[in-house]
Amino acid sequence: MALKITVIGTGYLGATHAAAMAELGFEVLGLDVVPEKIAMLQRGEVPMYEPGLEELLRKHVAGIEGSSGRLRFTMDWAEVAEFGDVHFMCTNTPQKHGEYACDMSYVDRAFELLAPHLTRPALVVGKSTVPVGSADRLAAYLAEHAPAGADAELAWNPEFLREGLAVEDTLRPDRIVVGVRSERAEKLLREVYAVPVGAGSPFVVTDFPTAELVKTAANSFLATKISFINAMAEVCEAADGDVVKLAEAIGHDERIGSKFLRAGIGFGGGCLPKDIRAFMARAGELGADQALTFLREIDSINMRRRGQMVEMTREALGGGSFLGKRVAVLGATFKPDSDDVRDSPALNVAGQIHLQGGQVTVYDPKGMDNALRLFPTLGYADTAVEAVRGADVVLHLTEWREFRELDPAELGEGVRARLILDGRNALDPELWRKAGWTYRGMGRPTA
């Protein structure tokens, strides 16, 4: 009999996973505790911007004309337990307020609500990013509180989604990691992922702690690579070097590679910053804090970039106060192809300049509503052309394709001064200078 799958938590990760499982041919039931979110998903709408996700949902959500009908949503825990053979836990694990540690309350609550209804053999699969050791604890909780006892098994299957590429990453992952304790659990997960494995995705089987560590280790490595090139940008500023050319040169070394070597205002979002902080906190609890002290400097370099962008803007405007200066900011999201403004370096820079007296106007292709909710006191414009009107300086802070394709000559007609600071080193300096702009990138004072 074909496996039936449930997805508990239908945020960014859960909604994507549920739609992808339906696309792979499974009957899927998604659960959330927020009625508004369930109502949206039942209409085939997503509560966030993710390229391709809404189309995939509409292809499968029951009740939508022409859909496969394989995907439904509910708020009923008993229905989920009755329906599913494999339950994917996709609940949120934010950073605790005032601490580096991970807040496990949402995950723990989901297990508390599901366990009493598990009356038959089932596999519960954790996908959330959690502190190492959580799976051991949750497996024991399931065995104790589920009526099915030891037949309510746990596995850990970390997610590696990139915002903007989440659908592709779920359907065609570059690796599938499963932490299991039994052949049955491994067999079930091989069945779930048979299509991507058949298409060549590596299937890595580990124990619980290793599976939990893979995600945080991967994010820590990426954060290290980004902060390394940003540290090199600081040196280039001091030495009149060009960090873009430096990155190109070292990127040709196959041991290093060119990805994640674009210097700029640093990383943000809902994953990298909180994951490396939670990793440091957990290492401390395990008595291995010295192993990760370097991550504190990675975090510090990253946060420092935002202040450096503010100071570069001040210098470009003559070195004095921001009072009376009009600053246009292109970009609000933490990365392109997303509407996510959580811990966004672009918005942080815009907010700092605004607090220091600058008149800041922001434009972003997809993040405007979320930015307005987070920073209601900033100015917002509906287009890039409108955002730069009367600007003394333009800051390029999120590397949307739309911004790379702007016509510098047309944009220059509305500004007070043709001065652009590229906080992502993603624009073509020659193109902008030909249109009469003064161009300045980060970590390339003479480029």
C-alpha positions as CSV (number, residue, x, y, z in Angstrom):
1,M,0.0,0.0,0.0
2,A,1.3,3.5,-0.9
3,L,2.7,5.5,2.0
4,K,0.7,8.5,3.2
5,I,2.6,11.5,4.4
6,T,1.8,14.3,6.8
7,V,3.7,17.6,7.2
8,I,3.4,19.4,10.6
9,G,4.0,23.1,10.4
10,T,3.3,24.8,7.1
11,G,5.6,27.7,7.2
12,Y,8.4,28.2,4.6
13,L,9.9,24.7,5.1
14,G,6.6,22.8,5.6
15,A,4.6,24.3,2.8
16,T,7.4,23.6,0.3
17,H,7.9,20.1,1.6
18,A,4.2,19.3,1.5
19,A,3.8,20.5,-2.1
20,A,7.0,18.6,-3.1
21,M,5.8,15.4,-1.5
22,A,2.5,15.7,-3.5
23,E,4.5,16.3,-6.7
24,L,6.5,13.1,-6.0
25,G,3.1,11.2,-6.0
26,F,2.2,10.9,-2.3
27,E,-1.1,11.6,-0.6
28,V,-0.2,14.4,1.8
29,L,-2.0,16.1,4.7
30,G,-0.5,19.3,6.1
31,L,-1.2,20.6,9.6
32,D,-0.9,24.0,11.2
33,V,-2.3,25.7,14.3
34,V,-2.9,29.1,12.5
35,P,-6.4,29.1,10.9
36,E,-5.5,32.0,8.5
37,K,-2.5,30.1,7.1
38,I,-4.6,26.9,6.6
39,A,-7.2,29.0,4.8
40,M,-4.6,30.5,2.5
41,L,-3.0,27.1,1.6
42,Q,-6.4,25.6,0.9
43,R,-6.9,28.3,-1.7
44,G,-3.6,27.4,-3.2
45,E,-1.9,30.6,-1.9
46,V,1.4,30.8,0.0
47,P,2.0,33.2,2.9
48,M,5.5,34.0,1.6
49,Y,7.2,34.6,-1.8
50,E,9.0,31.6,-3.1
51,P,9.5,31.2,-6.9
52,G,7.5,28.2,-8.2
53,L,5.9,27.3,-4.9
54,E,2.4,28.7,-5.5
55,E,2.2,27.0,-8.9
56,L,3.2,23.7,-7.3
57,L,0.6,24.0,-4.6
58,R,-2.2,24.8,-7.0
59,K,-1.2,21.8,-9.0
60,H,-2.0,19.5,-6.1
61,V,-4.3,21.1,-3.5
62,A,-7.6,19.4,-3.2
63,G,-10.6,21.4,-4.4
64,I,-8.7,23.5,-6.9
65,E,-9.9,22.9,-10.5
66,G,-7.5,20.7,-12.4
67,S,-5.4,19.8,-9.4
68,S,-4.3,16.2,-8.5
69,G,-6.1,16.5,-5.2
70,R,-3.2,14.8,-3.4
71,L,-2.6,17.6,-0.9
72,R,-5.0,18.6,1.9
73,F,-4.7,20.7,5.1
74,T,-6.2,20.4,8.6
75,M,-5.9,21.6,12.2
76,D,-6.9,18.2,13.6
77,W,-4.0,16.3,15.3
78,A,-6.1,13.1,15.5
79,E,-6.8,13.2,11.8
80,V,-3.1,13.6,11.1
81,A,-2.2,10.6,13.2
82,E,-4.8,8.5,11.7
83,F,-3.9,9.5,8.1
84,G,-0.1,9.3,8.1
85,D,2.5,6.6,7.9
86,V,5.4,9.1,7.9
87,H,5.0,12.4,9.8
88,F,7.4,15.2,8.9
89,M,8.0,17.8,11.7
90,C,8.7,21.2,10.1
91,T,8.2,23.5,13.0
92,N,10.1,26.7,13.7
93,T,13.2,26.9,15.9
94,P,13.9,30.6,16.3
95,Q,16.7,32.2,18.5
96,K,15.6,32.6,22.1
97,H,15.0,36.2,23.2
98,G,18.2,37.7,24.8
99,E,20.2,34.4,24.3
100,Y,22.1,32.7,21.5
101,A,20.4,29.4,22.2
102,C,17.7,27.8,20.0
103,D,14.0,28.0,21.2
104,M,12.7,24.4,21.1
105,S,9.3,25.2,22.4
106,Y,7.5,24.9,19.1
107,V,9.1,21.6,18.3
108,D,8.4,20.2,21.8
109,R,4.8,21.4,21.7
110,A,4.2,19.7,18.3
111,F,5.5,16.4,19.7
112,E,3.3,16.8,22.8
113,L,0.2,17.3,20.7
114,L,1.0,14.4,18.2
115,A,2.3,11.7,20.5
116,P,-1.0,10.8,22.3
117,H,-2.7,10.1,18.9
118,L,-0.1,7.7,17.6
119,T,-1.9,4.4,18.1
120,R,-0.3,2.5,15.2
121,P,3.2,2.1,13.8
122,A,4.5,5.4,12.4
123,L,7.7,7.2,11.6
124,V,8.1,10.8,12.9
125,V,10.8,12.6,10.9
126,G,12.3,15.8,12.3
127,K,13.3,18.3,9.6
128,S,13.8,21.4,11.8
129,T,17.3,22.7,12.7
130,V,17.8,21.7,16.3
131,P,20.6,21.6,18.9
132,V,22.5,18.3,18.8
133,G,21.0,15.8,21.3
134,S,17.4,16.9,20.7
135,A,16.6,13.8,18.6
136,D,17.6,11.4,21.4
137,R,15.4,13.3,23.8
138,L,12.4,13.4,21.4
139,A,12.7,9.7,20.5
140,A,12.5,8.8,24.2
141,Y,9.5,11.2,24.6
142,L,7.7,9.5,21.7
143,A,8.3,5.9,23.0
144,E,7.0,7.0,26.4
145,H,3.9,9.0,25.4
146,A,2.7,7.4,22.2
147,P,0.2,4.5,22.6
148,A,2.1,2.7,19.9
149,G,5.2,2.8,22.1
150,A,8.4,1.7,20.4
151,D,6.5,1.4,17.1
152,A,6.3,5.2,17.0
153,E,9.8,5.7,15.8
154,L,11.8,8.9,15.2
155,A,14.2,9.7,12.4
156,W,16.1,13.0,11.7
157,N,16.2,14.4,8.1
158,P,17.7,17.9,8.1
159,E,16.6,20.4,5.4
160,F,19.0,22.3,3.1
161,L,16.7,24.7,1.4
162,R,18.0,27.9,-0.2
163,E,15.4,30.6,-0.2
164,G,14.6,31.4,-3.8
165,L,15.5,27.8,-4.9
166,A,13.5,25.9,-2.3
167,V,11.3,23.9,-4.8
168,E,14.3,22.8,-6.8
169,D,16.2,21.9,-3.6
170,T,13.3,19.7,-2.4
171,L,12.6,17.9,-5.6
172,R,16.2,17.6,-6.7
173,P,18.3,17.8,-3.5
174,D,22.1,17.8,-3.7
175,R,22.1,15.3,-0.8
176,I,19.6,13.6,1.5
177,V,20.8,13.0,5.0
178,V,18.8,10.6,7.4
179,G,19.6,9.9,11.0
180,V,18.0,6.6,11.8
181,R,18.0,3.8,14.5
182,S,16.4,1.0,12.6
183,E,16.4,-0.7,9.1
184,R,12.6,0.0,9.0
185,A,13.1,3.7,9.4
186,E,15.8,3.7,6.7
187,K,13.6,1.6,4.4
188,L,10.6,4.0,4.8
189,L,12.8,7.1,4.0
190,R,14.3,5.4,1.0
191,E,10.7,4.8,-0.2
192,V,9.8,8.5,0.4
193,Y,12.9,9.8,-1.5
194,A,13.0,7.0,-4.2
195,V,12.5,9.5,-7.1
196,P,15.3,12.0,-6.2
197,V,17.7,9.1,-5.2
198,G,16.9,7.4,-8.5
199,A,17.8,10.7,-10.3
200,G,21.2,10.7,-8.6
201,S,20.8,12.5,-5.2
202,P,23.2,11.0,-2.7
203,F,21.5,9.3,0.3
204,V,23.6,9.6,3.4
205,V,22.6,7.4,6.4
206,T,23.9,8.5,9.8
207,D,23.1,8.3,13.5
208,F,21.0,11.0,15.2
209,P,23.8,13.4,16.4
210,T,25.5,13.5,13.1
211,A,22.3,14.2,11.2
212,E,21.5,17.0,13.6
213,L,25.1,18.4,13.2
214,V,25.1,18.3,9.4
215,K,22.8,21.3,8.9
216,T,24.6,23.5,11.5
217,A,28.0,22.5,10.2
218,A,27.0,23.4,6.6
219,N,25.6,26.8,7.6
220,S,28.7,27.5,9.8
221,F,31.0,26.7,6.9
222,L,29.0,29.0,4.5
223,A,29.0,31.8,7.1
224,T,32.7,31.4,7.5
225,K,33.3,31.6,3.8
226,I,31.2,34.8,3.5
227,S,32.9,36.4,6.5
228,F,36.3,35.4,5.3
229,I,35.9,37.4,2.0
230,N,34.4,40.3,4.0
231,A,37.4,40.3,6.2
232,M,39.6,40.4,3.0
233,A,37.4,43.3,1.9
234,E,38.4,45.2,5.0
235,V,42.1,44.6,4.3
236,C,41.6,45.6,0.6
237,E,40.0,48.9,1.8
238,A,43.1,49.6,3.9
239,A,45.6,48.4,1.2
240,D,43.9,49.9,-1.9
241,G,43.2,46.4,-3.2
242,D,40.2,45.1,-5.1
243,V,38.3,42.3,-3.3
244,V,36.3,41.3,-6.4
245,K,39.5,40.5,-8.3
246,L,41.0,38.9,-5.2
247,A,37.9,36.6,-4.9
248,E,38.0,35.8,-8.6
249,A,41.7,34.8,-8.4
250,I,41.3,32.6,-5.3
251,G,38.0,31.1,-6.6
252,H,39.8,29.4,-9.5
253,D,41.5,27.2,-6.9
254,E,39.2,24.2,-6.9
255,R,39.9,23.6,-3.2
256,I,38.3,27.0,-2.5
257,G,35.7,27.5,-5.3
258,S,34.1,30.7,-6.3
259,K,30.7,30.4,-4.6
260,F,29.9,32.5,-1.5
261,L,32.9,34.7,-2.2
262,R,31.1,37.9,-3.0
263,A,32.1,40.6,-0.5
264,G,29.4,43.0,0.6
265,I,27.3,44.0,3.6
266,G,27.1,40.4,4.9
267,F,24.5,37.7,5.5
268,G,21.2,37.8,7.2
269,G,17.9,35.9,7.1
270,G,16.2,33.5,9.4
271,C,18.8,30.7,9.2
272,L,22.5,31.6,9.1
273,P,22.8,34.1,11.9
274,K,20.6,32.2,14.4
275,D,22.0,28.8,13.4
276,I,25.6,29.7,14.1
277,R,24.7,31.3,17.4
278,A,22.7,28.3,18.5
279,F,25.6,26.1,17.5
280,M,28.0,28.1,19.7
281,A,25.5,27.9,22.6
282,R,25.1,24.1,22.3
283,A,28.8,23.5,22.0
284,G,29.2,25.4,25.3
285,E,26.6,23.2,26.9
286,L,28.5,20.1,25.7
287,G,31.8,21.4,27.1
288,A,33.2,21.9,23.5
289,D,32.9,25.7,23.4
290,Q,36.5,26.2,22.4
291,A,35.9,24.3,19.2
292,L,33.6,27.0,18.0
293,T,35.1,30.2,19.3
294,F,36.0,31.2,15.7
295,L,32.2,31.5,15.0
296,R,32.0,34.4,17.4
297,E,34.5,36.3,15.1
298,I,32.5,35.2,12.0
299,D,29.4,36.7,13.5
300,S,31.3,39.8,14.5
301,I,32.8,40.4,11.0
302,N,29.3,39.9,9.6
303,M,27.6,42.4,11.8
304,R,30.5,44.9,11.4
305,R,29.8,45.1,7.6
306,R,26.5,46.9,8.2
307,G,28.1,49.7,10.2
308,Q,30.9,50.0,7.6
309,M,28.3,50.5,4.9
310,V,26.7,53.3,7.0
311,E,30.1,54.9,7.4
312,M,31.0,54.6,3.7
313,T,27.7,56.4,3.0
314,R,28.5,59.2,5.5
315,E,32.0,59.6,3.9
316,A,30.5,59.7,0.4
317,L,28.2,62.5,1.5
318,G,31.1,64.6,2.8
319,G,31.7,63.0,6.2
320,G,29.2,65.0,8.3
321,S,25.7,64.5,9.5
322,F,23.0,62.7,7.6
323,L,20.5,65.4,8.5
324,G,18.9,66.9,5.4
325,K,20.4,64.2,3.2
326,R,18.2,62.0,0.9
327,V,19.3,58.4,0.8
328,A,17.7,55.9,-1.7
329,V,18.1,52.2,-0.7
330,L,17.6,49.5,-3.4
331,G,16.7,46.3,-1.6
332,A,15.0,45.3,1.6
333,T,15.1,41.5,1.7
334,F,18.2,39.7,3.0
335,K,18.7,38.1,-0.4
336,P,17.1,38.2,-3.9
337,D,14.1,36.0,-5.0
338,S,12.6,36.1,-1.5
339,D,10.3,38.4,0.5
340,D,12.1,37.6,3.7
341,V,13.4,40.6,5.6
342,R,14.3,38.8,8.8
343,D,17.7,40.1,10.1
344,S,18.1,41.8,6.7
345,P,21.4,43.7,6.4
346,A,19.8,46.0,3.8
347,L,17.0,47.1,6.2
348,N,19.5,47.3,9.1
349,V,21.6,49.8,7.1
350,A,18.5,51.8,6.0
351,G,17.3,51.9,9.6
352,Q,20.7,53.1,11.0
353,I,20.9,55.9,8.5
354,H,17.3,56.9,9.2
355,L,17.9,57.0,13.0
356,Q,20.9,59.3,12.4
357,G,18.7,61.8,10.6
358,G,18.8,60.7,6.9
359,Q,15.7,60.8,4.8
360,V,15.6,57.2,3.6
361,T,13.4,55.8,0.8
362,V,13.4,52.0,0.2
363,Y,12.4,50.0,-2.9
364,D,12.4,46.2,-3.1
365,P,10.7,44.0,-5.8
366,K,9.0,41.6,-3.3
367,G,9.8,42.6,0.3
368,M,7.9,45.9,0.7
369,D,5.0,44.7,2.8
370,N,7.2,42.8,5.2
371,A,9.7,45.8,5.4
372,L,6.9,48.2,6.1
373,R,5.7,46.0,9.0
374,L,9.2,45.8,10.5
375,F,10.3,49.4,9.8
376,P,7.1,51.5,9.5
377,T,9.0,54.8,9.8
378,L,11.1,54.4,6.7
379,G,10.0,55.9,3.4
380,Y,8.9,53.4,0.7
381,A,8.5,53.8,-3.1
382,D,6.8,51.6,-5.7
383,T,9.7,51.6,-8.2
384,A,13.4,52.1,-8.2
385,V,13.0,55.3,-10.3
386,E,10.6,56.7,-7.7
387,A,12.9,55.7,-4.8
388,V,15.9,57.6,-6.1
389,R,14.1,60.8,-6.9
390,G,16.0,63.7,-5.4
391,A,18.6,61.3,-3.8
392,D,22.0,62.5,-2.7
393,V,23.2,58.9,-2.8
394,V,21.9,55.6,-3.9
395,L,22.7,52.4,-2.0
396,H,22.5,49.0,-3.8
397,L,22.0,46.6,-0.9
398,T,20.1,43.5,-2.2
399,E,21.4,42.0,-5.5
400,W,18.1,41.6,-7.3
401,R,18.4,41.0,-11.1
402,E,16.0,43.9,-11.6
403,F,18.7,46.2,-10.1
404,R,21.5,44.8,-12.3
405,E,19.3,45.5,-15.3
406,L,18.5,49.1,-14.4
407,D,19.4,51.8,-17.0
408,P,21.9,54.0,-15.2
409,A,21.2,57.0,-17.5
410,E,17.5,56.8,-16.9
411,L,17.9,56.4,-13.2
412,G,20.3,59.4,-13.1
413,E,17.7,61.8,-14.5
414,G,15.9,61.9,-11.1
415,V,18.7,62.0,-8.6
416,R,20.3,65.1,-7.0
417,A,23.7,63.5,-7.3
418,R,24.8,60.6,-9.5
419,L,26.5,58.7,-6.6
420,I,26.0,54.9,-6.1
421,L,27.5,52.7,-3.4
422,D,27.3,49.0,-4.2
423,G,26.9,47.1,-1.0
424,R,26.8,43.8,-2.9
425,N,29.6,44.3,-5.6
426,A,27.0,43.1,-8.1
427,L,26.7,46.1,-10.5
428,D,29.0,46.8,-13.5
429,P,31.1,49.8,-12.5
430,E,32.0,50.7,-16.1
431,L,28.4,50.8,-17.1
432,W,27.5,53.2,-14.3
433,R,30.5,55.4,-14.8
434,K,29.8,55.8,-18.5
435,A,26.4,57.2,-17.5
436,G,28.1,59.8,-15.3
437,W,27.8,58.1,-11.9
438,T,30.4,58.0,-9.2
439,Y,30.5,54.3,-8.4
440,R,32.0,52.8,-5.2
441,G,32.0,49.1,-4.2
442,M,32.9,47.6,-0.8
443,G,36.5,46.4,-0.5
444,R,37.5,48.0,-3.8
445,P,38.4,51.6,-3.1
446,T,40.2,52.1,-6.4
447,A,38.2,49.8,-8.8
